Each structure stands twice: as structure tokens, then as C-alpha cells.
Amino acid sequence: MAPSPHTLSARLLTGWGGGCVWYLERSAVWESPHRLTRLLRSRSKQWISFQHCTFLRRMYVTQLSRSLNQQAKPKPEPVAPPFLEKTALGGAKDEIYEMRPLSPPSLSVPRKPDEKELMGLASAAVTEDPMAVGKETKEEKQWKEMKLSVDDLPGILARLSKIKLTALVVSTTSAGFALAPEPFAWPCFLFTTLGTGLASCAANSINQFFEVPFDSNMNRTKNRPLVRGQISPLLAVSFAACCAVPGVALLTWGVNPLTGALGVFNIFLYTCCYTPLKRVSIANTWVGAIVGAIPPVMGWTAATGSLDAGAFLLGGILYCWQFPHFNALSWGLREDYSRGGYCMMSVTHPGLCRRVALRHCLALVALSAAAPALDVTTWTFPVITLPINLYISYLGFRFYRDADRKSSRKLFFCSLWHLPLLLLLMLSCKRPLAGSSGAGEPPS
């Protein structure tokens, strides 16, 4: 029989040393299995099992797509007020409506509702009538056909052609015709004003046709007929063609070919150069000023048949007047022009916008002084127009110095009455025709 390890140790080592060895051997042989078992049990709790991996994967998927979470669908409240039905013995049904008891009046100070109460009230308001809310949203999303009435057509076409701007163009053309050193001929004057007005209507209509997506972003132009869909683009283009063709024909064959050529050039310059340039460069303001300066030149050429110093003087006055007029207007519309995507001086170069307005206000003083030197007016004209020219120059300086909406508004409203008054004073100081012997006597 083999000796046990305890007996072997006791034989090899006796005394105190043998006792220690025996104790260590006994603890190692008998207690090691129990320690190993406890270690495995404690470590098994810290190991990542298959269930842990599955739980982590589900958490990742639900965080990635929250639509996979199970959400309780709220129960919709009834549309009609709740009521109870009770069948009587005779078979009749009596409707007993639910009545809420009235709460006694309290003298407590009204408190501010918290966020939960506000959310509860909002949800109750939404669930009160879901059918009506759904009907309203459905009607809002549904396309509605706009019917064009014949009675509304003149007003729509007037707004399409910018009738106020067209009236200003016709008035400056009439001033150029009246200031020309030629006898006043009524048939030629009527053909000139009518042809110029039709050409202006055509140019303005084509301008609105090109700028529909940009006008819809601006508060000033969002109610134009093409933006609101009151007329179709085909009708707008047809109206522009019906105005351009007879307008150019009247100016060419009813007046003279030079005036007709200026009319065609002005339509091209406004629609094909100025309109697309508004979204590219600030040079559009100078091109637009040329467009506004051509109508008085057309009036002068319609009366004289030639381009001379008087025509360029009138064109220069209209050219310089437009900068304080438009720059002051655009200063208050900077946000609109930014939303519309237009490249204007008031938006991209505000300092240049104010300097240009002031320079051209001062240029009006110089051009008024040059009018008698070019035999267009008498020497009284620069004297009587000096106060209004100095006043608009003062407002231009205020606009340049202050650079606020108040100064720009004052300059804009001053420009509205400055030009008509300047042209009237020019007509009153017109130099008499050469060769006229007396009042009521024909020239010899």
C-alpha cells in the first residue's frame, strides 16, 4: 500500500519543519478544488455571454432607427360630445348629455400655466376635431384653378406693363418733343407718345416674364400677376408682342426711322441686357439709367429727326436724375434685393451707392447751367432751378453722411417731384423759335 503524502512528509521531515510542510500539503490538496470552484463561479458572472451581444445589437439598431421602437398609439377622442343612451320601457331612446359640474369661483391669484398644461391644451385642441383639421390641410395642398375674368383683365395687364412707370416714360418723351426747336405737330406727337408707351409696355411685360422666380422671393414684387398666376406666361408674352410690334411700327413709319431704331434698341437694352445683368453685376444700375435716358431723346428726334446737343442734354438730365432716385429707393429694399438674388449697389457696395447718388445730384446743377449755353433754354433757367437742385444735392449729402432709411426716404420722395418741376421750368424757359417775327404771324 502506497503511503499517503502526509505520512511521507512526516517521515522525511520531523519536528517543527515537518509539521509546516504537512500543513501546506494538506491545504493544497484538500482546499484547491473548492477555491477553483469559487473562482469559476465569480468569473462566470463577468464574462460576456451571447445574450449580452444580442442585447447590445438590439440597442444599436433601435438607436440607429428610432422608428423600430414600439410606441403606443394614442386613442383618438370622439368628435361629437360624449353622451349616454338609455332605452326606455316603451322603446324610445333618451339622450342624456354629460354635464360637467360648475366649479365655485375662487379668489386665488391666476398663475402662469406650466409647459405640461400648455402641451395638454394643445393636444386637446388638435384632437377636438381631427376631421376638420384634416379637411383644411387637404384643401390647402389641393391645387385650385384660377379663373380669369374679363373684367379683371385690364387691371392685370396694367400691372403687367407697370403702368406708372410707362406713364413716366411717356411724360419724359413728351417733354423732349416739346423742348425741341421745331413747331409743334400734333399727329407726330400722338404717334410718338403712343408708340413709346406701347414699347414701354412690351419691355416691362418681358421683364416680368423673365423675373418670375426672383420676384416671388421679394415682398415688393410677390403680388405681380405672373407670380400669383393670375395670367399664363403665354398670355404675357403674347401681350408683349402685341404691344411691341405696333409700337415700333408707329415710331418707324409714323414718325421717323431714327426714333423707331431708338425704340427697338431701348427694348433690347432693357430686356436682354439690364434684366439679366441685375443678378450678375452692379453695372445694371448704369445700364438701367441709359434705358431711362433714351425716351426724352426719342421725343427730341421725333420732332427734329436728328441727334444734336439738345437731345444729349435731355438724356444727360434723365440719366443723372435716376441715380439719386433709384439708389435711395434700393437702400430701403436691401433685404428684398438680397432675398431675390439681385446684385445691387445698396447690397454689395453701400458706400459706392451713396457716393454715386451724391455725385449725380451735383451733376444736375452743372447740366442745368449748360442748358442755355446749348441754346435749349434761356439764362433764366439755371437761376430759377438752382434752389431745387441745391435742395436735392443737400438731401444727397445727408444720405451720403447718415446712411439710414430716413435720409434715403427723404431723397427718394424729393426725386419724385424734382423731375416734373425741373421739366416744367425748362419748358417755361424754352428759347423761342428762330425766325418767328411776332405773336400770331407766320414766319416769313
C-alpha positions as CSV (number, residue, x, y, z in Angstrom):
1,M,0.0,0.0,0.0
2,A,1.4,3.4,-1.1
3,P,2.0,5.8,1.7
4,S,-0.1,9.0,1.8
5,P,1.7,12.3,1.1
6,H,1.1,13.4,4.7
7,T,2.9,10.2,6.1
8,L,5.7,10.8,3.6
9,S,6.2,14.3,4.7
10,A,6.1,13.4,8.3
11,R,8.8,10.7,7.7
12,L,11.0,13.0,5.7
13,L,10.8,16.0,7.9
14,T,10.3,15.7,11.6
15,G,9.7,18.2,14.2
16,W,8.5,21.8,13.6
17,G,9.6,21.8,9.9
18,G,7.8,18.6,9.2
19,G,4.6,20.0,10.7
20,C,4.7,23.1,8.5
21,V,5.2,21.0,5.4
22,W,2.4,18.7,6.3
23,Y,0.0,21.7,6.8
24,L,0.9,23.2,3.4
25,E,0.4,19.9,1.6
26,R,-3.0,19.3,3.3
27,S,-4.3,22.8,2.5
28,A,-3.1,22.4,-1.1
29,V,-4.6,19.0,-1.7
30,W,-8.0,19.5,0.1
31,E,-8.8,23.2,-0.4
32,S,-7.6,23.7,-4.0
33,P,-10.8,22.2,-5.6
34,H,-13.0,24.5,-3.5
35,R,-11.0,27.6,-4.4
36,L,-11.1,26.7,-8.1
37,T,-14.9,26.3,-8.0
38,R,-15.4,29.7,-6.3
39,L,-13.1,31.3,-8.8
40,L,-15.0,29.9,-11.8
41,R,-18.3,31.0,-10.3
42,S,-17.1,34.6,-9.7
43,R,-15.6,34.9,-13.1
44,S,-18.6,33.4,-14.9
45,K,-20.6,36.4,-13.8
46,Q,-18.2,38.9,-15.6
47,W,-18.0,37.0,-18.9
48,I,-19.9,38.5,-21.9
49,S,-22.4,35.8,-22.9
50,F,-24.4,35.5,-26.1
51,Q,-27.3,37.3,-24.5
52,H,-25.1,40.3,-23.8
53,C,-24.1,40.5,-27.5
54,T,-27.7,40.2,-28.7
55,F,-28.8,43.0,-26.3
56,L,-26.1,45.3,-27.5
57,R,-27.0,44.7,-31.1
58,R,-30.7,45.5,-30.4
59,M,-29.7,48.7,-28.6
60,Y,-27.6,49.8,-31.6
61,V,-30.4,49.1,-34.1
62,T,-33.0,50.9,-32.1
63,Q,-30.7,53.9,-31.5
64,L,-30.0,54.0,-35.3
65,S,-33.6,53.8,-36.3
66,R,-36.0,55.1,-33.7
67,S,-38.9,54.1,-35.8
68,L,-38.4,50.5,-34.7
69,N,-39.3,51.4,-31.1
70,Q,-42.7,50.3,-30.1
71,Q,-44.8,53.3,-29.4
72,A,-48.3,53.3,-28.1
73,K,-50.7,54.9,-30.5
74,P,-52.9,57.5,-28.7
75,K,-56.6,56.7,-28.8
76,P,-58.5,59.4,-30.6
77,E,-61.2,61.2,-28.8
78,P,-64.7,61.2,-30.2
79,V,-65.7,64.1,-32.5
80,A,-69.2,64.5,-31.0
81,P,-69.6,65.3,-27.3
82,P,-70.0,62.1,-25.3
83,F,-73.4,61.1,-24.3
84,L,-75.2,58.1,-22.8
85,E,-78.1,56.2,-24.3
86,K,-80.7,54.6,-22.3
87,T,-83.6,52.6,-23.7
88,A,-86.9,53.3,-22.1
89,L,-89.6,50.6,-21.5
90,G,-91.7,51.8,-24.4
91,G,-88.7,51.5,-26.8
92,A,-87.9,55.2,-27.0
93,K,-84.3,56.4,-26.6
94,D,-83.5,59.3,-24.3
95,E,-80.2,61.1,-24.8
96,I,-78.6,62.2,-21.6
97,Y,-75.7,64.5,-22.2
98,E,-72.8,64.5,-19.8
99,M,-72.7,67.7,-17.8
100,R,-69.7,69.0,-16.0
101,P,-70.3,70.5,-12.6
102,L,-69.5,74.2,-12.3
103,S,-66.6,74.9,-10.0
104,P,-67.2,77.6,-7.4
105,P,-65.5,80.9,-8.0
106,S,-62.2,81.2,-6.4
107,L,-60.3,84.3,-5.3
108,S,-56.9,82.9,-5.9
109,V,-54.4,84.8,-8.0
110,P,-54.2,83.4,-11.5
111,R,-51.0,81.5,-12.0
112,K,-49.0,81.1,-15.2
113,P,-49.6,77.7,-16.8
114,D,-46.6,75.4,-16.9
115,E,-45.4,73.6,-20.0
116,K,-47.2,70.4,-19.4
117,E,-50.6,72.1,-19.2
118,L,-49.9,74.0,-22.4
119,M,-49.0,70.8,-24.2
120,G,-52.1,69.2,-22.9
121,L,-54.3,72.0,-24.1
122,A,-52.6,72.0,-27.5
123,S,-53.1,68.2,-27.8
124,A,-56.8,68.6,-26.8
125,A,-57.3,71.3,-29.3
126,V,-55.8,69.1,-32.0
127,T,-57.9,66.1,-31.1
128,E,-61.1,68.0,-30.7
129,D,-61.9,68.0,-34.4
130,P,-59.4,65.9,-36.4
131,M,-61.8,65.6,-39.3
132,A,-61.9,69.4,-39.8
133,V,-58.2,69.8,-39.4
134,G,-57.5,67.0,-42.0
135,K,-60.0,68.6,-44.3
136,E,-58.3,72.0,-44.0
137,T,-54.8,70.6,-44.7
138,K,-56.2,68.7,-47.7
139,E,-57.8,71.8,-49.1
140,E,-54.6,73.8,-48.7
141,K,-52.5,71.1,-50.5
142,Q,-55.0,70.8,-53.3
143,W,-54.4,72.8,-56.5
144,K,-57.0,75.3,-57.3
145,E,-57.7,76.5,-60.8
146,M,-57.7,80.4,-61.1
147,K,-60.3,81.6,-63.5
148,L,-59.5,84.8,-65.4
149,S,-62.4,87.2,-65.6
150,V,-62.7,89.6,-68.5
151,D,-63.5,92.5,-66.1
152,D,-60.2,91.9,-64.2
153,L,-58.1,91.6,-67.4
154,P,-57.4,95.4,-67.9
155,G,-56.2,95.8,-64.4
156,I,-54.0,92.7,-64.6
157,L,-52.4,93.9,-67.9
158,A,-51.9,97.4,-66.4
159,R,-49.9,95.9,-63.6
160,L,-48.1,93.6,-66.0
161,S,-47.0,96.6,-68.1
162,K,-46.1,98.7,-65.0
163,I,-48.5,101.5,-66.0
164,K,-47.0,104.1,-63.6
165,L,-43.5,103.6,-65.0
166,T,-44.9,103.7,-68.5
167,A,-46.6,107.0,-67.7
168,L,-43.3,108.4,-66.5
169,V,-41.6,107.3,-69.8
170,V,-44.3,108.9,-71.9
171,S,-44.1,112.1,-69.9
172,T,-40.4,112.4,-70.4
173,T,-40.8,111.7,-74.1
174,S,-43.4,114.4,-74.4
175,A,-41.1,116.8,-72.7
176,G,-38.3,116.0,-75.2
177,F,-40.7,116.6,-78.1
178,A,-42.0,119.9,-76.6
179,L,-38.4,121.2,-75.9
180,A,-37.2,120.6,-79.5
181,P,-36.7,123.8,-81.5
182,E,-39.4,122.8,-84.1
183,P,-43.1,123.7,-84.5
184,F,-45.4,121.5,-82.5
185,A,-47.1,118.9,-84.8
186,W,-50.0,117.1,-83.1
187,P,-50.1,114.0,-85.4
188,C,-46.4,113.4,-84.9
189,F,-46.7,114.0,-81.2
190,L,-49.6,111.5,-80.8
191,F,-47.7,108.8,-82.8
192,T,-44.6,109.4,-80.7
193,T,-46.3,109.1,-77.3
194,L,-48.4,106.1,-78.4
195,G,-45.5,104.2,-79.9
196,T,-43.3,105.0,-76.9
197,G,-46.0,103.8,-74.5
198,L,-46.5,100.6,-76.3
199,A,-42.8,99.9,-76.5
200,S,-42.5,100.5,-72.7
201,C,-45.4,98.2,-72.0
202,A,-43.8,95.4,-74.1
203,A,-40.4,95.9,-72.3
204,N,-42.0,95.8,-68.9
205,S,-44.0,92.7,-69.6
206,I,-41.0,90.8,-70.9
207,N,-39.0,91.9,-67.8
208,Q,-41.7,90.4,-65.5
209,F,-41.8,87.2,-67.6
210,F,-38.0,86.7,-67.0
211,E,-38.1,87.6,-63.3
212,V,-41.0,85.4,-62.0
213,P,-38.8,83.0,-59.8
214,F,-36.9,86.0,-58.4
215,D,-39.9,88.3,-57.9
216,S,-41.6,85.6,-55.8
217,N,-38.9,86.0,-53.1
218,M,-39.4,89.7,-52.7
219,N,-42.2,91.4,-50.7
220,R,-42.4,94.3,-53.2
221,T,-42.9,92.1,-56.2
222,K,-44.6,88.9,-54.9
223,N,-48.1,90.1,-55.9
224,R,-47.3,90.6,-59.6
225,P,-49.7,88.9,-62.0
226,L,-47.3,86.3,-63.2
227,V,-46.1,85.5,-59.7
228,R,-49.6,84.9,-58.4
229,G,-50.6,83.0,-61.5
230,Q,-53.4,85.4,-62.5
231,I,-52.4,85.1,-66.2
232,S,-50.3,82.5,-68.0
233,P,-46.8,83.2,-69.3
234,L,-48.1,82.6,-72.8
235,L,-50.6,85.4,-72.4
236,A,-48.0,87.7,-71.0
237,V,-45.6,87.1,-74.0
238,S,-48.5,87.5,-76.4
239,F,-49.4,90.8,-74.8
240,A,-45.8,91.9,-75.1
241,A,-45.6,91.0,-78.7
242,C,-49.0,92.8,-79.4
243,C,-47.5,95.9,-77.9
244,A,-44.0,95.8,-79.3
245,V,-44.9,95.3,-83.0
246,P,-47.4,98.2,-83.4
247,G,-45.3,100.4,-81.1
248,V,-42.2,100.0,-83.2
249,A,-44.2,100.3,-86.4
250,L,-45.7,103.6,-85.3
251,L,-42.3,105.0,-84.3
252,T,-40.7,103.9,-87.6
253,W,-43.3,104.7,-90.2
254,G,-45.5,107.2,-88.3
255,V,-42.6,109.3,-87.0
256,N,-39.1,108.5,-88.5
257,P,-36.7,105.6,-88.7
258,L,-34.3,107.1,-86.2
259,T,-37.0,107.2,-83.5
260,G,-38.1,103.6,-84.3
261,A,-34.5,102.4,-84.1
262,L,-34.1,104.0,-80.7
263,G,-37.3,102.3,-79.6
264,V,-36.1,98.9,-80.7
265,F,-32.7,99.5,-79.1
266,N,-34.3,100.5,-75.8
267,I,-36.5,97.4,-75.7
268,F,-33.4,95.2,-76.4
269,L,-31.3,97.0,-73.8
270,Y,-34.0,96.7,-71.1
271,T,-35.0,93.1,-71.6
272,C,-31.7,91.4,-72.8
273,C,-29.1,93.5,-71.0
274,Y,-30.5,95.2,-67.9
275,T,-32.7,92.3,-66.8
276,P,-30.1,89.5,-66.7
277,L,-27.4,91.9,-65.5
278,K,-29.3,92.6,-62.3
279,R,-28.2,89.2,-61.0
280,V,-24.6,89.4,-62.2
281,S,-23.1,92.9,-61.6
282,I,-23.8,96.3,-60.1
283,A,-23.3,97.7,-63.6
284,N,-27.0,97.1,-64.1
285,T,-27.8,100.4,-62.5
286,W,-25.8,102.3,-65.1
287,V,-27.4,100.3,-67.9
288,G,-30.8,100.9,-66.5
289,A,-30.0,104.7,-66.3
290,I,-29.3,104.6,-70.1
291,V,-32.6,102.9,-70.6
292,G,-34.4,105.7,-68.7
293,A,-32.4,108.4,-70.6
294,I,-33.4,107.3,-74.1
295,P,-37.2,108.3,-74.0
296,P,-36.6,112.1,-73.9
297,V,-34.0,111.6,-76.7
298,M,-36.7,109.8,-78.7
299,G,-39.1,112.8,-78.2
300,W,-36.4,115.2,-79.4
301,T,-35.6,113.0,-82.5
302,A,-39.3,112.6,-83.3
303,A,-39.6,116.4,-83.6
304,T,-36.2,117.2,-85.2
305,G,-35.2,114.0,-86.9
306,S,-31.6,114.3,-85.7
307,L,-29.4,113.8,-82.7
308,D,-27.9,117.1,-81.6
309,A,-26.7,118.7,-78.4
310,G,-30.2,119.3,-77.0
311,A,-31.0,115.6,-77.2
312,F,-27.9,114.6,-75.3
313,L,-28.6,117.3,-72.7
314,L,-32.1,116.0,-72.0
315,G,-30.7,112.4,-71.9
316,G,-28.0,113.5,-69.5
317,I,-30.5,115.1,-67.2
318,L,-32.6,112.0,-67.1
319,Y,-29.5,109.8,-66.7
320,C,-28.2,111.8,-63.7
321,W,-31.7,112.0,-62.0
322,Q,-32.1,108.3,-61.9
323,F,-29.2,107.6,-59.6
324,P,-30.5,109.5,-56.6
325,H,-34.0,108.3,-57.3
326,F,-33.1,104.6,-57.6
327,N,-30.2,104.4,-55.1
328,A,-32.4,106.0,-52.4
329,L,-35.2,103.6,-53.3
330,S,-33.0,100.5,-53.3
331,W,-31.5,101.5,-49.9
332,G,-34.7,100.7,-48.1
333,L,-35.2,97.5,-50.1
334,R,-31.8,95.9,-49.4
335,E,-33.3,92.9,-47.7
336,D,-35.7,92.3,-50.5
337,Y,-33.0,92.5,-53.1
338,S,-30.9,90.1,-51.1
339,R,-33.7,87.5,-51.0
340,G,-34.4,88.0,-54.7
341,G,-30.7,87.4,-55.6
342,Y,-30.2,90.8,-57.2
343,C,-26.8,92.4,-57.3
344,M,-27.4,96.0,-56.3
345,M,-25.1,98.7,-55.1
346,S,-27.1,99.1,-51.9
347,V,-26.5,95.5,-51.1
348,T,-22.9,94.8,-52.2
349,H,-21.3,98.3,-52.2
350,P,-23.3,100.5,-49.8
351,G,-20.6,103.2,-49.7
352,L,-20.5,103.4,-53.5
353,C,-24.3,103.6,-53.6
354,R,-24.3,106.8,-51.5
355,R,-21.3,108.4,-53.3
356,V,-22.9,107.8,-56.8
357,A,-26.2,109.4,-55.6
358,L,-24.4,112.5,-54.3
359,R,-22.2,112.9,-57.5
360,H,-25.2,112.8,-59.8
361,C,-27.2,115.2,-57.6
362,L,-24.4,117.7,-58.1
363,A,-24.2,116.9,-61.8
364,L,-27.8,118.1,-62.2
365,V,-26.7,121.6,-61.2
366,A,-24.0,121.6,-63.9
367,L,-26.4,120.3,-66.6
368,S,-29.0,122.9,-65.8
369,A,-26.3,125.6,-66.2
370,A,-25.3,124.0,-69.6
371,A,-28.8,124.3,-71.0
372,P,-28.7,128.0,-72.0
373,A,-25.2,127.5,-73.4
374,L,-26.6,124.9,-75.8
375,D,-29.4,127.1,-76.9
376,V,-32.1,124.9,-75.3
377,T,-33.3,127.4,-72.7
378,T,-32.8,131.0,-71.7
379,W,-30.4,132.1,-69.0
380,T,-33.2,132.3,-66.5
381,F,-33.4,128.5,-66.3
382,P,-30.2,127.8,-64.3
383,V,-31.2,130.6,-61.9
384,I,-34.7,129.5,-61.1
385,T,-33.7,125.8,-60.9
386,L,-30.8,126.5,-58.6
387,P,-32.9,126.2,-55.3
388,I,-34.4,122.8,-56.2
389,N,-31.1,121.5,-57.5
390,L,-29.3,122.6,-54.3
391,Y,-32.0,121.1,-52.2
392,I,-31.8,117.6,-53.8
393,S,-28.0,117.9,-53.5
394,Y,-28.3,118.7,-49.8
395,L,-30.5,115.6,-49.4
396,G,-28.0,113.6,-51.3
397,F,-25.3,114.8,-48.9
398,R,-27.5,113.8,-46.0
399,F,-28.0,110.4,-47.5
400,Y,-24.2,110.1,-48.0
401,R,-23.4,111.1,-44.4
402,D,-26.2,109.5,-42.4
403,A,-26.7,106.3,-44.5
404,D,-30.1,105.5,-42.9
405,R,-33.6,104.8,-44.0
406,K,-34.8,108.3,-43.0
407,S,-32.4,110.1,-45.2
408,S,-32.9,107.7,-48.1
409,R,-36.6,108.1,-47.9
410,K,-36.4,111.9,-48.0
411,L,-34.1,111.8,-51.0
412,F,-36.5,109.4,-52.8
413,F,-39.6,111.5,-52.3
414,C,-37.8,114.6,-53.3
415,S,-36.8,113.0,-56.6
416,L,-40.5,112.3,-57.3
417,W,-41.4,116.0,-57.5
418,H,-38.0,117.3,-58.6
419,L,-38.0,115.9,-62.1
420,P,-41.5,117.1,-63.1
421,L,-40.8,120.5,-61.7
422,L,-37.4,120.7,-63.5
423,L,-39.0,119.7,-66.8
424,L,-41.8,122.3,-66.4
425,L,-39.3,125.0,-65.6
426,M,-37.3,124.0,-68.7
427,L,-40.5,124.3,-70.8
428,S,-41.3,127.7,-69.4
429,C,-37.7,128.9,-70.1
430,K,-37.6,127.4,-73.6
431,R,-35.8,129.5,-76.1
432,P,-38.2,130.9,-78.8
433,L,-38.0,129.5,-82.3
434,A,-35.7,131.2,-84.7
435,G,-37.4,133.2,-87.4
436,S,-40.7,133.9,-85.5
437,S,-41.5,137.6,-86.2
438,G,-44.4,138.1,-83.7
439,A,-47.3,136.6,-82.0
440,G,-49.9,135.1,-84.4
441,E,-47.8,135.9,-87.5
442,P,-46.4,133.1,-89.6
443,P,-42.7,133.1,-90.2
444,S,-41.6,134.9,-93.4
